[in-house]
Amino acid sequence: MSKSFDFHRAPGHLIRRAHQLSFAVFTDETAGFRVTPVQFAILNALMDEPGLDQVTLAAKVAFDAATSGSVIGRLEARGWIRREQDPQDRRRKLLWATESGAKAALDMKDAAERVQARLLAPLNSAEQEQLMALLEKLVDGSQHPL
């Protein structure tokens, strides 16, 4: 009988585990805000580029456009974003971070920076730079549409 697949050393398994770690650390550091990493990314994207439509926003934060509607709805229900019909195309909805949404994102900035520091803490500075470069290359070089 052949030996089983060594999933412990498989890139997909390690990436999934790293994602689990990232999500857990983010949840720990932002516990008081009751926000997900995607919600945080959406708020920041809208602060950088107010008035984006939902499809463009989803692409900016690398999130499925169909699923982003429910995330946006939850942020809107909290009063953190507002949605308006595009005057040029009534089918499109344009989005903005509200004043309270922008404040919440800014209040979470220190927590988000702590998340990054905790994730990279096991690595020395050269390894941190190398990991970031390799992750960017992996993501940028992927042929899979997100």
Secondary structure, 3 states (H helix, E strand, C coil): CCCCCCHHHCHHHHHHHHHHHHHHHHHHHCHHHCCCHHHHHHHHHHHHCCCEEHHHHHHHCCCCHHHHHHHHHHHHHCCCEEEEECCCCCCCEEEEECHHHHHHHHHHHHHHHHHHHHHHCCCCHHHHHHHHHHHHHHHHCCCCCC
